[in-house]
Amino acid sequence: MGKTTTVLVRGSNLLVLDEAERSLHDALCVVRCLVAKRFLIAGGGAPEIELSRQLGAWAKVLHGMEGYCIRAFAEALEVVPYTLAENAGLNPIAIVTELRNRHAKGEINTGINVRKGQITNILEENVVQPLLVSTSAITLATECVRMILKIDDIVTVR
């Protein structure tokens, strides 16, 4: 049988309370994702940069529009580590470039460690995330792009 828990959140003002509530909601969603699909993967942008690298290699063997689309998708995946580095106060261009180089050398668990402000083996640092978080984000983003691409006409209204 399930258990119910009440969490009392206090703060100095409404803004602090709202932020605490959002943070608690995010944490509960991560736990829900972990319960729904019991797989953990490396965090710190490591899966996204590795997937980008693999898709980029695949795009090179494809010709025409398919190769172009796969390459664009691979580049879009790099937004995750770029944004993570930017939010951590690091140089995102240098970080993403170093991540690409380290992953090309076979260091697939290398990611951004925001606590240390550098790139490390993220699994050794115990920085993990539920698989469902990444797959859900990629699926949602892909579905949004597909919906945008299906738009065949725009009606302007004044």
Residue pairs with C-beta under 8 A, 6 or more apart in sequence:
7 24
9 17
9 20
9 21
9 24
10 17
11 17
11 19
11 20
30 129
30 130
30 133
33 130
33 132
33 133
33 136
34 40
34 130
34 132
36 132
37 130
37 131
37 132
39 130
39 131
39 132
40 128
40 129
40 130
40 131
41 47
41 128
41 129
41 130
41 131
41 134
42 109
42 111
42 122
42 123
42 127
42 128
42 129
43 111
43 122
43 127
43 128
43 129
44 81
44 84
44 111
44 112
44 113
44 114
44 120
44 122
44 127
45 80
45 81
45 84
45 85
45 99
45 111
45 112
46 99
46 103
46 108
46 109
46 110
46 111
46 122
47 134
48 77
48 78
48 80
48 81
48 134
49 77
49 78
49 81
49 96
49 99
49 100
49 103
49 111
50 103
50 108
51 74
51 77
52 74
52 75
52 77
52 78
53 74
53 100
53 103
53 104
55 70
55 71
55 73
55 74
55 77
56 70
56 71
56 74
56 75
58 70
59 67
59 68
59 70
59 71
59 74
60 67
61 67
62 70
73 142
76 141
77 138
78 96
80 137
81 92
81 95
81 96
81 99
81 111
81 112
82 92
82 93
82 95
82 96
83 92
84 112
84 114
85 91
85 92
85 95
85 96
85 112
86 92
87 114
88 112
88 114
88 117
89 117
90 112
90 117
95 112
95 119
98 119
99 110
99 111
99 112
99 119
102 110
102 119
103 110
107 121
109 121
109 122
109 123
109 124
110 119
110 120
110 121
110 122
111 119
111 120
111 122
111 127
112 119
112 122
113 119
113 120
113 122
113 125
113 127
115 125
116 125
122 128
